[in-house]
């Protein structure tokens, strides 16, 4: 299973979904799906823009977790 840490990262930067959408140009629905961890697929461009905004690596944003 892939976990997305966007909600935690946004909290650390005190940013709202609308802030991220405005600064990245990404659709709010894309950001919301990642924030709520229910995205089925993500465009590479979206990941790139989020990594640029938060100055992080892909591994900081996503994590592979083995189901128990």
N, CA, C and O of each residue as an XYZ file, in Angstrom:
272
protein
N       0.850     -1.168      0.000
C       0.000      0.000      0.000
C       0.904      1.242      0.000
O       1.961      1.246      0.630
N       0.488      2.271     -0.695
C       1.232      3.524     -0.754
C       0.540      4.555      0.142
O      -0.653      4.817     -0.012
N       1.281      5.126      1.058
C       0.766      6.189      1.936
C       1.236      7.529      1.405
O       2.374      7.660      0.956
N       0.376      8.509      1.456
C       0.716      9.861      1.020
C       0.775     10.750      2.259
O      -0.154     10.770      3.066
N       1.866     11.478      2.397
C       2.075     12.324      3.572
C       1.783     13.801      3.286
O       2.281     14.679      3.990
N       0.979     14.074      2.256
C       0.693     15.459      1.898
C       0.015     16.203      3.046
O       0.359     17.356      3.309
N      -0.927     15.583      3.729
C      -1.624     16.283      4.819
C      -0.654     16.707      5.917
O      -0.759     17.812      6.450
N       0.293     15.826      6.255
C       1.284     16.157      7.286
C       2.193     17.289      6.826
O       2.467     18.221      7.582
N       2.658     17.205      5.587
C       3.554     18.226      5.045
C       2.838     19.570      4.964
O       3.412     20.606      5.299
N       1.584     19.549      4.517
C       0.822     20.800      4.455
C       0.639     21.389      5.848
O       0.714     22.605      6.023
N       0.400     20.538      6.833
C       0.255     21.002      8.212
C       1.531     21.641      8.729
O       1.491     22.668      9.406
N       2.663     21.031      8.408
C       3.948     21.581      8.836
C       4.196     22.961      8.227
O       4.837     23.812      8.843
N       3.684     23.177      7.012
C       3.852     24.463      6.318
C       2.655     25.399      6.529
O       2.610     26.502      5.984
N       1.678     24.930      7.339
C       0.471     25.708      7.630
C      -0.221     26.173      6.339
O      -0.574     27.342      6.185
N      -0.398     25.225      5.428
C      -1.021     25.530      4.144
C      -2.348     24.803      4.010
O      -2.526     23.703      4.533
N      -3.273     25.432      3.307
C      -4.575     24.854      3.002
C      -4.542     24.312      1.578
O      -3.631     24.612      0.807
N      -5.541     23.518      1.244
C      -5.638     22.970     -0.109
C      -5.676     24.099     -1.134
O      -5.046     23.998     -2.187
N      -6.401     25.159     -0.841
C      -6.477     26.289     -1.782
C      -5.118     26.959     -1.972
O      -4.809     27.422     -3.070
N      -4.306     27.017     -0.920
C      -2.954     27.586     -1.030
C      -2.096     26.752     -1.974
O      -1.399     27.286     -2.837
N      -2.157     25.439     -1.797
C      -1.364     24.534     -2.635
C      -1.827     24.616     -4.087
O      -1.006     24.648     -5.004
N      -3.132     24.648     -4.290
C      -3.676     24.745     -5.651
C      -3.212     26.028     -6.333
O      -2.814     26.013     -7.498
N      -3.267     27.120     -5.609
C      -2.873     28.414     -6.173
C      -1.387     28.434     -6.528
O      -1.008     28.929     -7.589
N      -0.561     27.904     -5.656
C       0.887     27.980     -5.850
C       1.432     26.957     -6.848
O       2.496     27.168     -7.430
N       0.712     25.852     -7.049
C       1.197     24.821     -7.972
C       0.462     24.824     -9.303
O       0.987     24.336    -10.305
N      -0.749     25.369     -9.320
C      -1.564     25.305    -10.532
C      -2.283     23.973    -10.679
O      -2.922     23.724    -11.701
N      -2.184     23.114     -9.668
C      -2.865     21.821     -9.708
C      -4.342     21.988     -9.377
O      -4.733     22.922     -8.677
N      -5.148     21.079     -9.884
C      -6.577     21.085     -9.621
C      -6.826     20.749     -8.152
O      -6.150     19.895     -7.579
N      -7.797     21.424     -7.552
C      -8.131     21.169     -6.140
C      -8.499     19.713     -5.901
O      -8.171     19.156     -4.853
N      -9.183     19.086     -6.868
C      -9.602     17.693     -6.684
C      -8.397     16.759     -6.607
O      -8.435     15.764     -5.883
N      -7.344     17.063     -7.335
C      -6.118     16.261     -7.278
C      -5.488     16.376     -5.898
O      -5.105     15.374     -5.294
N      -5.383     17.592     -5.410
C      -4.778     17.833     -4.098
C      -5.628     17.209     -2.999
O      -5.096     16.605     -2.068
N      -6.940     17.353     -3.101
C      -7.849     16.785     -2.103
C      -7.729     15.269     -2.050
O      -7.692     14.689     -0.965
N      -7.666     14.619     -3.214
C      -7.541     13.160     -3.257
C      -6.241     12.701     -2.598
O      -6.231     11.705     -1.875
N      -5.155     13.415     -2.842
C      -3.880     13.074     -2.203
C      -3.932     13.355     -0.706
O      -3.450     12.558      0.098
N      -4.512     14.479     -0.338
C      -4.628     14.878      1.064
C      -5.404     13.832      1.861
O      -5.028     13.486      2.981
N      -6.500     13.329      1.265
C      -7.347     12.344      1.939
C      -6.892     10.904      1.704
O      -7.531      9.963      2.176
N      -5.807     10.737      0.984
C      -5.222      9.431      0.683
C      -6.191      8.489     -0.021
O      -6.237      7.298      0.287
N      -6.963      9.018     -0.963
C      -7.848      8.149     -1.743
C      -7.644      8.323     -3.245
O      -8.533      7.995     -4.030
N      -6.495      8.831     -3.649
C      -6.179      8.979     -5.069
C      -5.860      7.610     -5.667
O      -5.105      6.832     -5.083
N      -6.435      7.323     -6.824
C      -6.182      6.052     -7.499
C      -4.919      6.128     -8.351
O      -4.198      5.141     -8.501
N      -4.658      7.316     -8.910
C      -3.432      7.518     -9.688
C      -3.066      8.992     -9.624
O      -3.912      9.858     -9.400
N      -1.782      9.248     -9.828
C      -1.276     10.619     -9.742
C      -0.352     10.860    -10.926
O       0.489     10.019    -11.247
N      -0.506     11.990    -11.564
C       0.370     12.368    -12.666
C       1.758     12.720    -12.123
O       1.888     13.307    -11.048
N       2.785     12.351    -12.882
C       4.166     12.665    -12.503
C       4.343     14.177    -12.356
O       5.061     14.631    -11.465
N       3.702     14.949    -13.213
C       3.801     16.409    -13.156
C       3.279     16.940    -11.821
O       3.841     17.884    -11.266
N       2.202     16.336    -11.303
C       1.646     16.764    -10.018
C       2.636     16.486     -8.886
O       2.836     17.321     -8.004
N       3.247     15.311     -8.923
C       4.247     14.963     -7.905
C       5.416     15.940     -7.973
O       5.907     16.406     -6.945
N       5.856     16.243     -9.186
C       6.969     17.172     -9.377
C       6.646     18.545     -8.807
O       7.479     19.147     -8.129
N       5.450     19.043     -9.076
C       5.066     20.370     -8.580
C       4.979     20.396     -7.059
O       5.370     21.380     -6.433
N       4.474     19.332     -6.466
C       4.392     19.270     -5.008
C       5.783     19.206     -4.387
O       6.044     19.853     -3.372
N       6.667     18.432     -4.992
C       8.042     18.348     -4.476
C       8.753     19.691     -4.591
O       9.520     20.066     -3.705
N       8.504     20.412     -5.671
C       9.100     21.739     -5.832
C       8.555     22.703     -4.777
O       9.317     23.438     -4.149
N       7.239     22.695     -4.587
C       6.614     23.608     -3.626
C       7.142     23.378     -2.208
O       7.478     24.329     -1.503
N       7.211     22.124     -1.800
C       7.599     21.812     -0.426
C       9.091     21.517     -0.278
O       9.559     21.178      0.809
N       9.834     21.649     -1.379
C      11.279     21.405     -1.365
C      11.586     20.056     -0.715
O      12.388     19.952      0.213
N      10.914     19.027     -1.240
C      11.085     17.687     -0.681
C      11.337     16.686     -1.799
O      11.265     17.019     -2.982
N      11.634     15.460     -1.403
C      11.840     14.372     -2.345
C      10.561     13.558     -2.446
O       9.689     13.647     -1.582
N      10.455     12.767     -3.498
C       9.280     11.913     -3.687
C       9.085     11.004     -2.477
O       7.954     10.762     -2.056
N      10.183     10.501     -1.919
C      10.115      9.631     -0.749
C       9.609     10.324      0.503
O       9.158      9.664      1.439
N       9.681     11.643      0.529
C       9.122     12.393      1.657
C       7.608     12.499      1.525
O       6.892     12.608      2.520
N       7.138     12.465      0.295
C       5.717     12.639     -0.011
C       4.959     11.309      0.022
O       3.811     11.245      0.464
N       5.623     10.246     -0.454
C       4.986      8.920     -0.523
C       5.834      7.880      0.185
O       7.059      7.986      0.244
N       5.154      6.868      0.725
C       5.835      5.793      1.431
C       5.127      4.472      1.121
O       3.899      4.401      1.133
N       5.905      3.438      0.847
C       5.349      2.107      0.646
C       5.255      1.426      2.007
O       6.246      1.302      2.726
N       4.043      0.987      2.346
C       3.796      0.339      3.637
C       3.266     -1.068      3.364
O       2.326     -1.248      2.590
N       3.873     -2.050      4.001
C       3.408     -3.424      3.846
C       2.165     -3.644      4.705
O       2.198     -3.398      5.911
N       1.064     -4.107      4.095
C      -0.153     -4.360      4.899
C       0.098     -5.437      5.935
O       0.832     -6.394      5.689
N      -0.510     -5.276      7.084
C      -0.328     -6.263      8.165
C      -1.321     -7.384      8.056
O      -1.312     -8.299      8.879
